[in-house]
Structures are given as structure tokens and as C-alpha cells.
Amino acid sequence: MPGTSNDPAIPKSPVNSGWSRRNFLKGVGAAAIAADTILQRVEKSAAADTVDPAAVDTPISGSIPITLNVNGRPRQVTVEPRTTLVSALRDRLDPAVTGPKVGCNMGTCGACTVILNGKPVYGCSILAIDAVGKQISTVEGFGTPENMSPVQAAMVEKDGMMCGFCTSGFVTSITALLRTNPNPTLDQVKAGCKGNFCRCGSYPHLFEAALTAAKNGGGRTGT
């Protein structure tokens, strides 16, 4: 009958599991000792200005100052080790770099796309500390309203944006594509944009803008 001790849907008590309050406390004590040992190794390595291999993978916390090279300029910013690149650009820099957008925040939609050392990457999937020493390019560095890049100008000409939220990501991906392939085919444009998602469905306009930009100078910037 349901509800009886023989009902397979009712979890059985782990009477013979080997766990007890004594064993639990022993485990907690051992973990505390291990954590203290790792901390001592990290502190010793820092004092000796050396790297202890046993402490390399130890999680760290707190805020640290770093320098990011954004659109050709060194920018100082303080971040936590877990801070993503897009969060550092949008939320930590002053003035902020808001071209890359936070959409899904899961490395899927492409709204946060930036160019890192020549390659388009998701800004939400890169830690800010991993971008130190690398060249970061965002849509702000491609051109201005007065002097737009070919991709930006083509987006306006071909009505490549609707709500506009995904636009900067597409502009960035297309710019990165045209810098390596100045004369792509339509299929190559589609492949270059496959990491970007447009909820409004304006893909035909976006692809047409990319092909037009290729004819007008490709991935060169407007500034």
C-alpha cells in the first residue's frame, strides 16, 4: 500500500550507510586543516616571491586592480577574480564601455561580443583578468556617428537593426569577419554571424549590410 515502509517511492533511511555524527565531525576537521595548510602555502609563496604549484589552483577572493587595453587605451579597473569582461567594461570602468550588451549571459546570444586579439569572443564568457595584456576592441572603437566604419554605415543604409539590442554584437562579429576575409560570400557571412542571435529576425538585412560593407572597405574602422 502507498505510504507503507515497503513503498519503493519512499526513500529508505541510510541506517547502514557508514555515516555518523562522529564521522561527519572528523571530516569537517580534516577539511579545515587542509584549507589552513593551503593558505599557509599561498602566504609562504607570496612572501618568497615564488609560485608554489600546490597553491596555483587555490581559489582567491577580494578585489584586485588590473589594466585592460580597450580600443587602444589602457584602462585601470578594480575587479573580483570572478568578474567577466563584459561586466568589467559596463559596470566597473569609468566612463563605462556599454557597447557590448548583456543578453543571455550564458555565451549564446552574442550581444556581448568583443574582439579579443583579433578574434570575436563572448564578453560574458571571458574573465576580465584573462583579458589583461590583450587587445580589446568594442563597437565604440570602430567609428563615430560623424565618421562611421563601413559596417556601421551599411547597417544604417540597409536597415540592419530593429530593436537594436543585438546590433553592436553583429557589427562586432561582421567587423572581425571582414578583417580576415574582406570579400566573403553570403554563406561565409552567415557562418561569421552564427554566434549572434537576433530576436527580431532581421537576418536578411544584417547579411545584406555585411556584403555591402565588404564592397565599401570591409573591416576598416571609421576613426
N, C-alpha and C positions, 0 to 999 in steps of 0.2 A: 504494500500500500504506500502511496505517496506520503512523505513525511516520516516514515519509519527509518530505523537505522540501516535497513537494507536497501534503501532507495539510492541507486547509483548517482543521482543528481546531487546528493548531499555530500560535500567533501568530508572525508574521514579525518579524524584527529590524528596528527603525526605522533602517536604515542611512542613508536619505536624509531623515530627519525634520528635519534642521537643528539638532538639539541636539548639544552637545559639552560637554566639561568646562569649556572656556573660557567658553562662553555661560552655563553654569549659574552659574559663579562671578561673572560680570558681573551676572547677575540678583540673586543674593544681596546683592552690594554695593549695588546700586541700592535694594533693599528696605530695607537698613539705613539708608541715607542718608535715605530718605523717612520712616522711623519716627522718626529723630532730629529731622528738621525739624518733624514734627507735635508731638513732645514739647516742642520749644523754643517753638512757638506756644502750647501749652497753658500752659506756665510763664509766658510773657510776658503772656498774658491774665489769669492769676491775680494776677500782680504789679500789673497795672494796674487790677484790679477791673473788667474788661470781658469781654465774651464774643466770642471770635473765631469767626465762622461756620465757618471751616475746621476748627476743633477740636471743634465740638459733638458730632459723631458718633464721636469718638475713644474707643475702649474704655478704661474705667478699672478699677482693681483696688484691693484693700485693703478695710478695714472703715471704715464711716462711721457716726456717731451720728445717729439720726433720732428723731422723736417721732410715735407713732401714737395717734390718738384711738380707743380701744377701749371700747365700751359706755359712752361718756360721760366717760371718764377719759383724760387724757394719759399715755401710757406711753413711757418712754425705752428705746431698744433700739439695739444696735450690730449692723449687718448688712453683708454684702457687697452690691455692686450687683446681683448675680445672685440674691440671696435672695428666695424667693417669700413672699407674705404669709402663707400657712398655715405655712410653716417659721418665719417670724419669730414668729408667735403661739405656736406649740407649742414651739419649740426655743430661742428667743432671749430671750423675756420671762421675767421672774422676779417673781412667780409666773407660770407658763405659763398660756396660754388653750388648753385642749385639747378644747373642744367640736368645732371643725372637725377632721375626721379626714383622714388621708392614705390614700386608697384607690388609685386607678389612677395618680394624679399626672400625668395626661395630659388633664385637662379633660373627663372623660367620665362618671364615676360620680356626682359631686355630693356626695360625703361631706364635702368641704372647703368647702361653700357658706357664705358670709358675706353680709351685706347691706352694700353699699358705697354711701353716699349714697342710700339708699332702694331700691337695686336688688340682687337676688341675683346674685352672681358666684362663679366658682370661685376659691377662695383659692390653688390651685396654679397658676393661670394669670395671676395678678396679681403684679407685683413689689412688694415692701414699700415701696420708695422711691416707687412710683407711688401709694401709698395715703396718703402724707403730706398733711396738710391736709384729709382726707376723714373722714367719719363711718363707723366700722366697727362693725357690730353682729354679735355672735355669740350662739349659743344661751344662753350664760351670762347675757346681759343681758336675757333675756325674762322670767325668773322664777326662783323657788327651789322646792325641794321643799315648803316650807311655804306658798308663795304662787305657784302656777304660773300661767302665762299660759293663756288659753283653748285655745290649740293644744296646749300641753303636757298640760293636763288631759284634753283629748279623746283624745290619744294613749294615755293610761293607760286611760281609760274604754273605748275601742274596741279595745284591744289592738293598737295600730298598730305595735308593734315585735316582732321576733322575736330575731335575734341582737343587734340594737341598733346595729350599726356604722353603718348608714345613717341612723339615726333623727334625729340632730342636723341633718343636711343637709335632710331632709324637713321637719322643724319650721321650719327657717330659710326654706326656699322657700315653705312654706304661709303662714308669718307675713308674708313680703313680699307674697304674693298678696293676703291678706286686708286688708292695709293700703291697697291700691289698689282692691280690689274686695271690699267687705265681704260681698256676697251672691252668690257665684259659683255657676254651675251645675256639675254633675258634669263636663261636658266642659271647662269652664274650669279646674276643679281639676286635671284630668288634664294640660291644657296647661301649667298653672303648675308641675307637677311633672315635666315631660318631661325636664328636665336631671338628674334624680335616678334612681338605679338601686338596686333592692332585690334582692339575690341570693336572699333567702328567699322572694320572691314574695308579700309581704303587701300588695299594692296595694289590694285591696278594703277592708281595714281602714284603710289610710292615707287613702284617699279619703273613707271614712265619717267618719274623725276630722276631716278638713278641713271637711266640711259641718256637722258638729256644732259645731266651733269657730266657724264663721261665725254660727250661731244664738246662741252664747254670748258674743259680743263681738268676734269677728273677730281682728284683728291687734294688739289692745292687749296690753301687757306685764303681767306679774303683779306688778311692783315699781314 
